[in-house]
Amino acid sequence: MESLSERKKYLIERIGLFQEAIGMQPSTARVIGLLLVSDEAELSFEDIQQALNMSKSAVSQSLSILITMRQVEYVTLPGQRRRLFRLKPYGWRHHIESMMENMLEYCQTLQMVASLKQHQEDPARAQSLMGMIAMLELLHKTLKDTAGTWSYPAA
């Protein structure tokens, strides 16, 4: 593993802060950052642990989360037992599509809440809920339409 320059450390931290802001655990967010900025396409467990100065359990948990999220995968080389971790090609697209589906499920749940509350006499609250539903529906449709027109760039 190469030594991380100050610029790369800064970028790992920025990526980490962004990922934290959208709900990712700090150590998991830093692993994503490291895999993005590293000159190496694949890093060993020990490389990650050393570069980020993280405990074995934090690295293990982070990698498990990222593998479950389909953001990271591992490979092994013939004759070697150690795993090498890398960003899964287009794993980010799966993550975005998963967030879109979660958004749709949340919107459907809010619609059930709205039907439950339609007889209550709090118009401001009902209007706010209906506004949230309308916004989520619009976001979902717009993102789905946009994703449908996007194609993978040629290599």
Protein Blocks (a to p, Z undefined) as FASTA:
>chain_A
ZZddfklmmmmmmmmmmmmmnopafklmmmmmmmmmpmbfbdcfklmmmmnopafklmmm
mmmmmmmnomaccdddehiabdcddddehklmmmmmmmmmmmmmmmmmmmmmmmmmmmpc
cfklmmmmmmmmmmmmmmmmmmmmmmmmpccddZZ
